[in-house]
């Protein structure tokens, strides 16, 4: 990529960041705030049309709503018409979302939507999640379309505008549109994991963590009721104390460790990468190479950090507490919100039953939160979980060209993505963004001063170019 094109790419990326596609907290579509937010989503869709003319000249654009836009890049053999059904000729689907989480401006060192460039970094909300993957894919497709490239098979893009709010208006509707037309895909690629630096103690190589499975999501509400009244006359057993006891019981009963196939593949693949020059490193390599055989010892070693624990169990985070609206009122009810990320093998119902049993108190009502939708985990078949599914070779070849030092590994994504809505349409689902990040940069995702290095941005475009050229 020459310097002139690279500079133009940066300016287009800046233009994408400068459109505030966040959704105001608590806003409704019918409210003025919601209408403005929806207009900005449509504005972003228009921005893509004006910014990528060569791409739009060769694709079919399907605009479903401000929350969803689809593109079909026709291939030489149109598998999307249902004539060819092999994995090598079925179309491939690329996902991304253009909405972002709101930014607390007072905690930023710059305007979250100013797209400021400082010391080799572009700052702005969406630079990491995930306008970066969307714009990198569009830049690559624009360059290839301008050069006259025609893929062998159809390539589809589905961009959503409400991923951060569950995808109910965007990805869910787009997936239904595909299903109604009988469209199926060999594989799909969405956001997810990254090329991680310094992720595992004792492993120095960059790890390209390609998500092959996804945890489920569930908010649980604990509710305790009591007669309201004046705080000067409290009952002997108060609702807050009952709720506190329930939370303490839960803290002593975490979900048990389990080793699922994709996580087993991840750890066994790590074993040869561990530092084996010390006795500690050799022991670590031995334990990682035999996780199922060395069960308790493996769980003790791997459960030393929140990141690895999240791969081995359903996690439960106590995130919100609600009581009275004033300090001199007995609350009619006290509530706690628990955020669970469900390991494949667990379900919404089994997790609810586990929490009820762990608490074991009739005074505490345990129910799914009425304010958030829940979803079960998205598992992979054994071949995909082991890094042998359709599209794996394409991804690893593009990786080797762009991040030659990185070791590709199958990975369990502990967050939720729009890809869950499309899983039934695809033979394999992958969740990966071509970003090389250390832990301190990962923490900027949804955080303050979100930023991407210009080097990462250039590598992202190169990754998608290499990937599209194989299709």
C-alpha positions in Angstrom: 0.0 0.0 0.0 1.6 3.3 -1.0 1.8 6.3 1.3 -0.9 8.3 -0.6 -3.5 5.6 -0.3 -2.5 5.0 3.3 -3.1 8.7 4.2 -6.5 8.6 2.4 -7.4 5.5 4.4 -6.5 7.2 7.6 -8.7 10.2 6.7 -11.6 8.0 5.9 -11.2 6.2 9.2 -11.1 9.5 11.0 -14.4 10.4 9.2 -16.0 7.2 10.5 -14.9 7.9 14.1 -16.2 11.5 13.9 -19.8 10.2 13.5 -21.2 9.6 17.0 -23.0 6.3 16.7 -23.5 5.8 20.4 -27.0 5.3 21.9 -27.8 7.5 24.9 -28.3 5.6 28.1 -32.0 4.9 28.6 -33.1 6.6 25.4 -36.0 5.2 23.4 -36.4 5.2 19.6 -39.4 7.4 19.9 -37.6 10.0 22.0 -35.8 13.0 20.5 -32.4 11.5 21.7 -33.2 8.2 20.1 -34.3 9.8 16.8 -31.0 11.7 16.7 -29.0 8.6 17.5 -30.9 6.7 14.7 -30.2 9.5 12.3 -26.4 9.2 13.0 -26.6 5.5 12.3 -28.1 6.3 8.9 -25.5 9.0 8.4 -22.8 6.4 8.9 -24.4 4.2 6.3 -24.4 7.1 3.8 -20.7 7.8 4.7 -19.8 4.3 3.5 -21.5 4.9 0.2 -19.7 8.2 -0.4 -16.3 7.0 0.9 -16.0 3.7 -1.1 -17.3 4.3 -4.7 -15.4 1.5 -6.4 -16.7 -1.1 -3.9 -20.3 0.2 -4.3 -20.0 0.1 -8.0 -19.5 -3.7 -8.0 -21.7 -4.8 -5.0 -25.4 -5.2 -4.4 -26.4 -3.1 -1.4 -29.4 -4.1 0.7 -30.5 -1.5 3.2 -32.7 -3.0 5.9 -32.9 -0.2 8.4 -30.6 2.3 10.1 -29.5 -0.7 12.2 -28.5 -3.0 9.3 -26.9 -2.8 5.9 -25.9 -5.8 3.8 -23.6 -6.1 0.8 -23.2 -8.9 -1.7 -19.9 -8.9 -3.6 -20.7 -11.3 -6.5 -18.2 -14.1 -7.2 -17.4 -16.0 -10.4 -19.5 -18.9 -9.1 -22.7 -17.8 -7.4 -23.0 -20.3 -4.6 -25.5 -18.0 -2.9 -28.1 -19.1 -5.5 -27.9 -22.6 -4.1 -26.3 -24.3 -7.1 -23.0 -25.2 -5.4 -23.1 -26.5 -1.8 -19.5 -27.5 -1.0 -17.7 -25.5 1.8 -15.2 -24.3 -0.7 -17.8 -22.6 -2.9 -20.5 -21.5 -0.4 -20.3 -17.7 0.2 -18.4 -16.3 3.1 -19.9 -13.7 5.5 -18.1 -10.8 7.2 -19.6 -9.1 10.2 -18.9 -5.8 12.0 -20.9 -3.2 13.9 -20.8 0.6 13.6 -22.5 1.5 16.8 -20.3 2.3 19.8 -20.8 2.6 23.6 -21.2 6.1 25.0 -18.1 7.9 26.1 -17.7 9.9 29.4 -16.1 12.9 27.9 -14.8 14.3 31.2 -12.5 11.2 31.6 -11.0 11.5 28.1 -7.9 13.5 27.3 -9.4 14.5 24.0 -12.8 14.6 22.2 -14.0 11.0 21.9 -15.3 11.8 18.4 -12.6 14.1 17.4 -10.4 11.4 15.8 -7.2 13.1 17.0 -3.9 11.6 16.0 -1.1 11.8 18.6 2.2 10.0 18.6 1.2 7.4 16.1 -2.2 6.6 17.6 -5.7 7.6 16.4 -7.9 8.3 19.4 -11.7 8.0 19.4 -14.6 5.8 20.4 -14.9 2.9 18.0 -11.2 2.8 17.1 -11.0 -0.7 18.8 -14.6 -1.7 19.0 -15.3 -2.2 16.1 -15.3 0.5 13.5 -11.7 -0.5 13.0 -12.5 -4.0 11.5 -15.4 -2.5 9.5 -13.2 0.2 7.9 -10.2 -2.1 7.4 -12.5 -4.5 5.5 -14.0 -1.7 3.5 -10.5 -0.3 2.7 -9.3 -3.7 1.5 -12.4 -4.3 -0.6 -12.3 -0.8 -2.1 -8.6 -1.3 -3.2 -9.4 -4.8 -4.7 -12.5 -3.6 -6.5 -10.6 -0.6 -7.9 -8.0 -3.1 -9.2 -10.7 -5.2 -10.9 -10.5 -8.1 -8.6 -13.5 -10.5 -8.7 -13.7 -13.2 -5.9 -14.2 -16.8 -6.9 -17.3 -17.0 -4.7 -19.8 -14.5 -3.3 -18.6 -12.5 -0.3 -21.3 -11.0 1.9 -21.0 -8.2 4.5 -23.5 -7.6 7.3 -23.0 -4.5 9.3 -25.1 -3.8 12.4 -26.0 -0.7 14.3 -27.1 -2.0 17.7 -24.6 -4.7 18.7 -23.9 -2.9 21.9 -27.6 -3.2 22.8 -28.0 -6.9 21.9 -28.5 -6.6 18.0 -32.2 -7.1 18.2 -32.9 -4.5 15.4 -29.7 -5.1 13.4 -28.1 -8.5 13.4 -31.2 -10.4 14.4 -33.2 -8.9 11.6 -30.4 -9.4 9.1 -30.0 -13.0 10.0 -33.7 -13.5 9.6 -33.4 -11.9 6.1 -30.8 -14.4 5.1 -32.8 -17.3 6.5 -35.9 -16.3 4.7 -34.0 -16.5 1.4 -32.3 -19.8 2.2 -28.8 -18.4 2.2 -26.1 -20.4 4.0 -22.4 -19.6 4.4 -19.3 -21.7 4.6 -18.0 -19.6 7.5 -18.3 -16.1 9.0 -15.8 -13.8 10.7 -16.8 -11.3 13.3 -15.1 -9.3 16.1 -13.8 -11.2 19.1 -10.3 -11.9 20.1 -7.0 -10.4 19.0 -3.3 -11.0 18.5 -2.5 -10.9 22.2 0.9 -9.9 23.7 2.0 -11.1 27.1 -1.3 -12.9 27.6 0.0 -16.0 29.4 2.9 -16.0 31.9 5.9 -17.8 30.5 4.7 -17.5 26.8 6.5 -14.7 24.9 5.2 -15.3 21.4 2.2 -13.2 20.1 -0.9 -15.4 20.3 -3.5 -15.0 17.5 -6.6 -16.0 19.5 -9.2 -17.0 16.9 -12.5 -17.4 18.7 -14.3 -20.6 17.7 -16.9 -20.6 20.5 -18.7 -18.0 22.5 -20.0 -17.9 26.0 -23.6 -17.2 26.7 -25.0 -14.1 28.5 -27.4 -13.9 31.4 -28.3 -11.2 33.9 -29.9 -12.6 37.0 -31.9 -10.5 39.5 -32.1 -11.3 43.2 -35.1 -9.8 44.8 -36.1 -9.5 48.5 -39.3 -7.8 49.5 -40.3 -6.3 52.9 -43.0 -3.9 54.2 -41.9 -0.3 53.5 -41.8 2.3 56.2 -39.8 4.8 58.2 -36.1 3.9 58.9 -36.6 4.7 62.6 -38.6 1.4 63.0 -36.6 -1.3 61.2 -37.7 -4.9 61.4 -35.5 -7.5 63.1 -34.6 -9.1 59.8 -34.1 -6.6 57.1 -34.3 -7.2 53.4 -30.8 -5.8 52.8 -29.3 -8.2 55.3 -31.1 -11.1 53.7 -29.8 -10.1 50.3 -26.3 -9.7 51.7 -26.4 -13.2 53.1 -27.5 -14.5 49.7 -24.6 -12.8 48.0 -22.1 -14.2 50.5 -23.4 -17.7 50.0 -23.0 -17.2 46.2 -19.4 -16.0 46.7 -18.6 -19.2 48.4 -20.1 -21.4 45.7 -18.5 -20.4 42.3 -19.5 -22.5 39.3 -17.2 -25.6 39.0 -14.3 -25.8 36.6 -14.9 -27.7 33.4 -12.6 -28.3 30.4 -14.4 -28.0 27.1 -12.7 -29.1 23.8 -11.8 -25.7 22.4 -10.2 -24.6 25.6 -8.4 -28.0 25.8 -7.0 -27.3 22.3 -6.0 -23.8 23.3 -4.0 -25.0 26.3 -2.4 -28.0 24.7 -1.3 -25.8 21.8 0.3 -23.4 24.3 2.4 -26.2 25.9 5.2 -26.1 23.2 5.4 -22.3 23.5 6.0 -22.2 27.3 9.5 -21.3 28.5 11.2 -24.7 29.1 14.6 -23.3 30.2 13.6 -23.4 33.9 12.2 -26.1 36.1 9.1 -24.0 36.6 8.7 -23.5 32.8 9.1 -27.3 32.2 6.4 -28.0 34.8 4.1 -25.5 33.3 4.6 -27.1 29.8 3.9 -30.5 31.2 0.7 -29.5 32.9 -0.6 -27.6 29.9 0.1 -30.5 27.6 -2.0 -32.9 29.7 -4.9 -30.8 31.1 -7.5 -33.6 31.2 -5.1 -36.1 32.8 -3.8 -33.7 35.4 -7.2 -32.2 36.2 -6.9 -30.6 39.7 -3.3 -29.5 39.1 -4.2 -28.0 35.8 -7.1 -26.1 37.2 -5.0 -24.8 40.1 -2.3 -23.5 37.7 -4.7 -22.1 35.1 -7.1 -20.5 37.7 -4.5 -18.0 38.9 -5.9 -15.1 36.8 -9.3 -13.8 35.9 -8.6 -14.2 32.2 -7.8 -17.9 32.4 -10.5 -18.7 35.0 -13.1 -17.2 32.5 -12.1 -20.0 30.1 -12.8 -22.7 32.6 -16.1 -21.9 34.2 -19.3 -20.0 34.0 -18.4 -16.7 35.7 -20.7 -14.7 38.0 -20.1 -11.0 38.6 -22.1 -9.1 41.2 -22.5 -5.7 39.4 -25.5 -3.7 40.7 -27.4 -3.1 44.0 -30.7 -1.3 44.5 -32.4 -0.2 47.7 -34.4 2.7 49.0 -34.4 6.1 47.2 -33.6 7.9 50.4 -31.5 7.2 53.5 -34.5 7.3 55.9 -36.8 4.9 54.1 -37.1 1.2 54.5 -37.1 -0.1 50.9 -40.1 -2.1 49.8 -37.6 -4.3 47.9 -33.9 -4.7 47.5 -32.4 -6.0 44.4 -29.0 -7.3 43.1 -28.0 -7.8 39.5 -25.6 -10.7 38.7 -23.9 -10.8 35.3 -23.2 -14.3 34.2 -21.1 -15.5 31.2 -22.1 -19.1 30.5 -19.6 -21.7 29.5 -20.7 -24.0 26.7 -22.4 -26.9 28.3 -24.3 -24.7 30.7 -27.6 -23.1 29.8 -29.8 -20.2 31.0 -32.0 -22.6 32.9 -29.2 -24.7 34.4 -27.4 -21.5 35.5 -30.6 -20.2 37.2 -31.0 -23.5 39.0 -27.4 -23.5 40.2 -27.8 -20.0 41.6 -31.1 -20.9 43.3 -29.5 -24.0 44.9 -26.3 -22.1 46.0 -28.4 -19.5 47.7 -31.0 -21.9 49.2 -33.2 -19.1 50.7 -36.9 -19.0 50.2 -37.0 -15.3 51.0 -34.9 -14.5 47.9 -36.5 -14.6 44.5 -34.1 -15.6 41.7 -35.1 -14.7 38.2 -33.7 -13.6 34.8 -33.4 -9.8 34.7 -36.5 -8.3 32.9 -34.3 -5.5 31.5 -31.7 -7.5 29.6 -32.1 -10.3 27.0 -30.2 -13.5 27.6 -28.7 -16.0 25.3 -27.2 -19.5 25.6 -23.6 -20.2 24.6 -22.7 -20.7 21.0 -20.7 -23.9 20.8 -18.6 -25.2 17.9 -18.4 -28.7 16.5 -15.3 -30.7 17.3 -13.4 -29.9 14.1 -14.0 -26.2 14.4 -13.1 -26.2 18.1 -9.8 -27.9 17.2 -8.9 -25.4 14.5 -9.8 -27.6 11.6 -13.1 -26.1 10.4 -13.9 -24.4 7.1 -12.1 -21.1 6.7 -9.4 -21.8 9.3 -6.7 -22.2 6.7 -7.8 -18.9 5.0 -7.5 -17.1 8.3 -4.1 -18.5 9.3 -2.7 -17.8 5.8 -3.8 -14.2 6.1 -2.4 -14.0 9.6 1.0 -15.4 8.5 1.3 -12.7 5.9 0.4 -9.9 8.3 1.5 -11.1 11.7 4.3 -13.6 10.9 5.4 -14.1 14.5 1.9 -14.8 15.8 0.8 -18.3 16.6 -2.9 -19.0 15.7 -4.9 -20.8 18.4 -8.5 -21.8 18.8 -10.1 -19.7 21.6 -13.2 -19.3 23.6 -14.6 -15.8 23.4 -15.9 -14.8 26.9 -17.9 -11.8 25.6 -20.9 -11.8 23.3 -20.9 -10.8 19.6 -23.4 -10.3 16.8 -22.2 -13.6 15.3 -24.5 -15.6 17.6 -27.4 -14.4 15.5 -25.9 -15.9 12.4 -24.5 -19.2 13.9 -27.3 -21.4 12.5 -26.5 -20.1 8.9 -22.8 -20.9 9.0 -20.8 -24.1 9.0 -18.1 -22.4 11.2 -18.1 -19.1 13.1 -14.9 -17.2 13.9 -14.4 -14.2 16.1 -11.2 -12.3 15.6 -9.9 -8.8 14.9 -6.5 -8.2 13.3 -5.1 -6.2 16.2 -1.9 -6.8 18.1 -2.4 -5.5 21.7 -0.8 -5.8 25.1 -3.1 -6.0 28.1 -2.9 -2.3 28.9 -4.3 -1.4 25.4 -7.0 -4.1 25.6 -8.3 -2.3 28.7 -9.1 0.8 26.5 -11.9 -1.2 24.8 -15.1 0.4 26.2 -12.7 2.5 28.4 -11.3 6.0 28.4 -9.0 7.2 25.6 -9.7 4.3 23.3 -7.1 4.3 20.5 -5.5 2.3 17.8 -2.0 2.6 16.5 -1.7 3.5 12.8 0.5 0.5 12.4 -2.3 -1.7 13.6 -4.7 0.0 11.3 -2.4 -0.6 8.3 -1.9 -4.3 9.3 -5.7 -4.7 9.6 -6.2 -3.5 6.0 -3.5 -5.9 4.8 -5.1 -8.8 6.7 -8.4 -8.3 4.9 -6.8 -7.9 1.6 -4.9 -11.2 2.0 -8.1 -12.8 3.2 -10.3 -11.6 0.4 -7.8 -12.6 -2.3 -8.2 -16.2 -1.2 -11.9 -16.2 -1.7 
